[in-house]
Every structure is written in structure tokens, then in C-alpha cells.
Amino acid sequence: MDPKKSPMEVEQPLLPLQQNPPGYSIGYPPPESYPSASGQPAQHYGAPAASGLYIQGPYPGQTVVTVQPPANVSFSPLTSPEPDYLCYSIFTLLCCCLPLGSAALVYSVTTRDANMFGHQPIASRNSRMARILNHVSVAIGLLLWLIFVIRIILVIIPRL
């Protein structure tokens, strides 16, 4: 091969990978069978039709397990739902004490969920906890505002 000539100028046969690929047919073969490349007769795909000669069953000594369909469990809301204190929790979250207000909000939402699913003990417990956290949050918020006002009175008013 002459190094001054490009591979296209040299009249050498192309390697198999460099030849143009054969044209592809559009579509798939008929659904009955796929062609066989080995020269053997075409094989049908899928399971063979049941001939009645073979009936599948458990192996000897194998236990049979029957699976029952899942039971539909429907929840009905409580007839007398517990108060969820959701508005109170949002107020304490925004205006009083952020950490306790967010915890009270979580308990309020879980109280609402328990009321919807009919879980009376869980709703009662979460409602009580939301109320306690809201009361404590309001108390801390009022205490902080009171300290702030007293500090303003003691610091700013004597300077006037």
C-alpha cells in the first residue's frame, strides 16, 4: 500500500463492516411464525395449544396454597370527630412560637386524618397534644412580647 495514497484511492476490497448494510424490510413477519435462519422449519412462538394429554398439578408431597383475594377495608369517618385545632395551630405557628406551632400543626393534621379513618383513640390523643402545644406556644409568645414591651419601657423611656 502506498503511504501517499488515501485508502479510498487504493483499489482494495472493502472489509465486511465497511460494506453497505442490506436493506431492511418494513414491518414484522406474520404473527404465526418467525423465519428460521438455520434452515430448520419455522417455530411457532408462545405456548403450545393444550392437547389434554398433560394436566399440570402439584408435585407429589407438595402442599397446595390457596391465596384469598384481599379484603376491602373501608373506613368511615367518626360520627363525633375530635376537634383538630388546625386554625389555632396555624396562628401559633405564625404569630407565637415557630417550633411549638409547627409541632402543633403536625398533631392537628394527624388528628384530622385519624378522624377521617375512624380511629377514635388516636384522634383523641393527637387532639389533646395539639391543644396543649398551642396553649404553651401562646404562653411563650405572650411572655416574649411582655418582656419586649417591659424592656422598651425601661430602656427607651428613661432616655427621653
Helices and strands as residue ranges (DSSP letters): G 16-18, H 86-95, H 98-117, H 120-156, G 157-159
